[in-house]
Amino acid sequence: MSSPSSADAIAANRRAWDASAPLHRDAPSWKRLTDGFAGDPGFSWFDPPMEAALRSIGLDGATVAQICCNNGRETVSLMNLGAREAVGFDQSEVFLDQARELARIAGRACTFVAGDVHAIEARYDGAFDLVVITIGVFGWMPDLARFMAVPARLLRPGGRILIHEEHPVVNMFEPREDTPLLVRHSYFRATPFVGEEAIVYGDGPAPQVGPHYWFAHPLGRVFEALIGAGLVIERFEEFPENISSTAFEPLAAGRLLPMSYLLQARKSR
Ligand SMILES: C[S@@+](CC[C@H](N)C(=O)[O-])C[C@H]1O[C@@H](n2cnc3c(N)ncnc32)[C@H](O)[C@@H]1O
């Protein structure tokens, strides 16, 4: 099968995420979010390494953008942790409705902007001290260099990007198979993975919503894209912990593989 054009892949991914959104609202995690945001003005969905990284950069009074914010659970958390302004960008209108609901429950005036990340309006250029990207974003992007130009233009000079992502090594495996650690795919795979099932974070069966397209970008391409966008890498750390779907847990057992990473970079110009 031939690969779709970038525009077709992005449009298909939007449809698949929109169709998956109601399943996320029906999941137990939605109640944990609504209870958390309703009950605690300091509630944060970030895990400890990411929260520590955010605190070490410093959120107090900062203007922060989250690219591909999904249901806004982290965008709202950014304000609970001290950000002055948090803007979440995502192309799924259905998820942004959930994000607005979480912000309302938390009493936080976040802004959520719908649309393809590559088309974020120029009026946001240079507006942010920090851009945050987490868990399962790069794989939806057909062209990482084109994508990375976006956070770079959103940052003010000297602003930072903080990335907490799935490690691309996980793309080499089929974690649901009997021998999950058998290498099934090249780390350098050039064609996207095509999914048909709803995009959920568990490992049970999910209804068909496809197609959707996931691109396996090696870590070297992430670094190349950051450097090409004028971003200076300040910190990079790999972790054996799975931060993504529970379907990946068989890969994390034994702590043999890098499953996730934190990367911080600074806009130099
Ligand atoms: C795995 S989710 C991100 C989850 C988020 N980091 C969190 O933990 O809450 C990926 C998101 O990327 C969004 N997305 C994918 N491609 C996009 C694009 N081209 N423009 C904007 N959003 C996109 C999807 O709609 C989806 O909400």
The ligand as an SDF file (V2000), in Angstrom:
LIG
                    3D

 27 29  0  0  0  0  0  0  0  0999 V2000
   -1.5140   11.0710   22.3080 C   0  0  0  0  0  0  0  0  0  0  0  0
   -2.4030   12.5760   22.1750 S   0  0  0  0  0  0  0  0  0  0  0  0
   -1.4650   13.6460   23.2240 C   0  0  0  0  0  0  0  0  0  0  0  0
   -1.7510   13.3440   24.6520 C   0  0  0  0  0  0  0  0  0  0  0  0
   -1.2820   14.3860   25.6270 C   0  0  0  0  0  0  0  0  0  0  0  0
    0.1290   14.5570   25.5510 N   0  0  0  0  0  0  0  0  0  0  0  0
   -1.6890   13.9730   27.0010 C   0  0  0  0  0  0  0  0  0  0  0  0
   -0.9580   13.2050   27.6490 O   0  0  0  0  0  0  0  0  0  0  0  0
   -2.7670   14.3600   27.4350 O   0  0  0  0  0  0  0  0  0  0  0  0
   -1.9750   13.1870   20.5670 C   0  0  0  0  0  0  0  0  0  0  0  0
   -2.8040   14.3900   20.1550 C   0  0  0  0  0  0  0  0  0  0  0  0
   -2.2210   14.9250   18.9840 O   0  0  0  0  0  0  0  0  0  0  0  0
   -3.2440   15.5140   18.2250 C   0  0  0  0  0  0  0  0  0  0  0  0
   -2.7590   15.7020   16.8550 N   0  0  0  0  0  0  0  0  0  0  0  0
   -2.2800   14.7640   16.0130 C   0  0  0  0  0  0  0  0  0  0  0  0
   -1.9060   15.3200   14.8560 N   0  0  0  0  0  0  0  0  0  0  0  0
   -2.1470   16.6550   14.9570 C   0  0  0  0  0  0  0  0  0  0  0  0
   -1.9550   17.7650   14.0990 C   0  0  0  0  0  0  0  0  0  0  0  0
   -1.4500   17.6260   12.8720 N   0  0  0  0  0  0  0  0  0  0  0  0
   -2.3000   18.9900   14.5440 N   0  0  0  0  0  0  0  0  0  0  0  0
   -2.8390   19.1540   15.7860 C   0  0  0  0  0  0  0  0  0  0  0  0
   -3.0530   18.1410   16.6420 N   0  0  0  0  0  0  0  0  0  0  0  0
   -2.6850   16.8950   16.2460 C   0  0  0  0  0  0  0  0  0  0  0  0
   -4.4010   14.5330   18.3420 C   0  0  0  0  0  0  0  0  0  0  0  0
   -5.6440   15.1410   18.0250 O   0  0  0  0  0  0  0  0  0  0  0  0
   -4.2580   14.0880   19.8060 C   0  0  0  0  0  0  0  0  0  0  0  0
   -5.1130   14.8270   20.6470 O   0  0  0  0  0  0  0  0  0  0  0  0
  1  2  1  0
  2  3  1  0
  2 10  1  0
  3  4  1  0
  4  5  1  0
  5  6  1  0
  5  7  1  0
  7  8  2  0
  7  9  1  0
 10 11  1  0
 11 12  1  0
 11 26  1  0
 12 13  1  0
 13 14  1  0
 13 24  1  0
 14 15  1  0
 14 23  1  0
 15 16  2  0
 16 17  1  0
 17 18  1  0
 17 23  2  0
 18 19  1  0
 18 20  2  0
 20 21  1  0
 21 22  2  0
 22 23  1  0
 24 25  1  0
 24 26  1  0
 26 27  1  0
M  CHG  2   2   1   9  -1
M  END
$$$$
